[in-house]
Amino acid sequence: MEITYEEYCELKNRVLTLEEQLKAARLPKKGVALAYLVKQRPISHIQPIDNKAIYGFRYSTMNSDAWLEFVKLAKIIHAPNYYYKARRMGDPVGYMNWFGDTKPPKTIEELTEEQLAASVAMLDEMIEIYNRYYKKIHPSVLVNRLNDVEDEYHAEPVKRLNLSGRED
């Protein structure tokens, strides 16, 4: 089967367009909250599920302390490096002066799509590790039931359930 040069150019342009669309589909969309781009959010605390005696992990909302710390890391990783210039002022060895502004982006919206993709990938790994250690460090919760002596608490295990009641 033979095709004309014009048909070849059309097909080539179509392939380039599809490649660009595929690349854009893989990158996180700018303007979408970072919390919706990560696989899971960090655990913020333990709470009863449906006010029962089953305790599960509560995952962070967008303004919880744990989540805000992860957002800071997502931005600070993109702070520019200093740049250095060699100086010689009477010293035969010389020394290096550093220059530049190393302030991280103030908002997630300032990141490029590639930077955002890198931050999301980093957070996915870090939050998974954080949650694993949170569960390891907090295997139980102290509880005082209605019939218990006041100010006497006993430990109850935290079930590996998330708030929807599914196994974590």
C-alpha positions as CSV (number, residue, x, y, z in Angstrom):
1,M,0.0,0.0,0.0
2,E,1.4,3.4,-1.0
3,I,0.4,6.7,0.4
4,T,1.0,10.2,-0.8
5,Y,3.4,12.6,0.8
6,E,0.4,14.7,2.0
7,E,-1.2,11.6,3.6
8,Y,2.2,10.8,5.3
9,C,2.4,14.4,6.7
10,E,-1.2,14.1,7.9
11,L,-0.5,10.8,9.7
12,K,2.7,12.2,11.2
13,N,0.9,15.2,12.6
14,R,-1.8,13.0,13.9
15,V,0.8,10.8,15.7
16,L,2.5,13.9,17.2
17,T,-0.9,15.2,18.4
18,L,-1.8,11.9,20.0
19,E,1.6,11.7,21.7
20,E,1.1,15.2,23.2
21,Q,-2.4,14.2,24.4
22,L,-1.0,11.1,26.0
23,K,1.8,13.0,27.7
24,A,-0.7,15.6,29.0
25,A,-3.0,12.8,30.3
26,R,-0.2,11.3,32.3
27,L,0.8,14.6,34.1
28,P,-1.3,15.8,37.0
29,K,-3.6,18.7,36.0
30,K,-2.7,22.1,37.3
31,G,-5.3,23.7,39.5
32,V,-6.4,20.4,41.0
33,A,-5.8,20.2,44.7
34,L,-2.7,18.2,45.6
35,A,-4.7,16.1,48.0
36,Y,-6.7,14.7,45.1
37,L,-3.6,13.7,43.2
38,V,-1.9,11.6,45.8
39,K,-2.8,7.9,46.3
40,Q,-3.6,8.3,50.0
41,R,-3.5,11.0,52.6
42,P,-1.5,10.8,55.8
43,I,-3.2,9.5,58.9
44,S,-4.0,12.3,61.3
45,H,-5.5,10.5,64.3
46,I,-7.6,7.5,65.5
47,Q,-11.3,7.7,66.0
48,P,-14.3,5.5,66.6
49,I,-16.0,4.3,63.5
50,D,-19.8,5.0,63.6
51,N,-19.5,5.5,67.4
52,K,-18.9,1.8,68.0
53,A,-16.1,0.0,69.8
54,I,-14.2,-0.3,66.6
55,Y,-11.4,2.3,66.2
56,G,-9.9,3.1,62.9
57,F,-7.5,5.6,61.4
58,R,-8.7,9.0,60.4
59,Y,-7.0,10.2,57.2
60,S,-6.0,13.9,57.0
61,T,-8.2,16.6,55.7
62,M,-6.6,19.4,53.7
63,N,-5.9,21.5,56.7
64,S,-4.6,19.0,59.2
65,D,-1.1,19.3,60.6
66,A,0.2,16.2,59.0
67,W,-1.1,17.1,55.5
68,L,0.2,20.6,55.7
69,E,3.7,19.3,56.5
70,F,3.6,17.1,53.4
71,V,2.5,20.1,51.3
72,K,5.5,22.0,52.6
73,L,7.8,19.2,51.5
74,A,6.1,19.1,48.1
75,K,7.0,22.8,47.6
76,I,10.4,23.0,49.2
77,I,11.9,20.2,47.1
78,H,11.6,22.6,44.1
79,A,13.5,25.5,45.8
80,P,16.3,26.6,43.5
81,N,19.9,25.8,44.5
82,Y,22.5,28.5,45.2
83,Y,25.0,29.2,42.5
84,Y,28.6,29.6,43.2
85,K,31.4,31.8,41.9
86,A,35.1,31.4,42.6
87,R,36.9,34.4,44.2
88,R,40.5,35.0,44.9
89,M,41.3,37.8,47.3
90,G,44.9,37.6,48.3
91,D,44.4,33.9,49.1
92,P,46.2,31.6,46.6
93,V,43.6,28.9,47.1
94,G,40.6,31.2,46.8
95,Y,37.1,30.6,48.0
96,M,33.6,30.3,46.7
97,N,30.9,32.9,47.2
98,W,27.3,31.7,47.0
99,F,24.5,33.7,45.4
100,G,20.9,33.3,44.6
101,D,17.4,33.1,46.0
102,T,16.5,29.7,47.4
103,K,13.0,30.4,48.5
104,P,10.6,27.6,47.6
105,P,7.4,28.2,45.6
106,K,4.7,29.8,47.8
107,T,1.8,27.8,46.4
108,I,1.4,24.5,44.6
109,E,0.0,26.4,41.6
110,E,3.4,27.9,41.0
111,L,4.8,24.5,40.1
112,T,5.2,23.4,36.5
113,E,3.4,20.2,35.5
114,E,6.6,18.3,35.6
115,Q,7.4,19.6,39.1
116,L,3.9,18.7,40.3
117,A,4.3,15.2,38.9
118,A,7.6,14.8,40.8
119,S,6.0,16.1,44.0
120,V,3.0,13.8,43.7
121,A,5.3,10.8,43.2
122,M,7.5,11.8,46.2
123,L,4.4,12.3,48.4
124,D,3.0,8.9,47.4
125,E,6.2,7.2,48.6
126,M,6.6,9.3,51.8
127,I,2.9,9.1,52.9
128,E,3.0,5.3,52.5
129,I,6.0,5.2,54.8
130,Y,4.5,7.7,57.3
131,N,1.2,5.7,57.5
132,R,3.0,2.4,58.0
133,Y,4.9,3.8,60.9
134,Y,1.9,5.6,62.4
135,K,0.0,2.3,62.5
136,K,3.0,0.6,64.0
137,I,3.5,3.2,66.7
138,H,-0.2,3.5,67.6
139,P,-1.6,0.0,67.8
140,S,-4.1,0.9,70.5
141,V,-6.2,3.8,71.9
142,L,-7.0,4.6,75.5
143,V,-10.8,4.5,76.2
144,N,-13.0,5.2,79.2
145,R,-16.5,3.8,78.8
146,L,-19.7,5.0,80.5
147,N,-19.6,2.3,83.1
148,D,-15.9,2.6,83.8
149,V,-14.4,4.4,86.8
150,E,-13.8,8.0,86.0
151,D,-10.3,8.8,84.8
152,E,-9.5,5.0,84.4
153,Y,-8.6,4.3,80.8
154,H,-7.9,1.0,79.2
155,A,-6.2,0.2,75.9
156,E,-8.3,-1.0,73.0
157,P,-6.8,-2.2,69.8
158,V,-7.1,-0.2,66.7
159,K,-8.6,-2.3,64.0
160,R,-7.0,-2.1,60.6
161,L,-10.1,-0.5,59.2
162,N,-10.5,2.7,57.4
163,L,-13.5,5.0,57.9
164,S,-15.5,3.2,55.3
165,G,-15.2,0.0,57.4
166,R,-13.0,-1.8,54.9
167,E,-9.8,-3.5,55.9
168,D,-6.8,-1.1,55.7
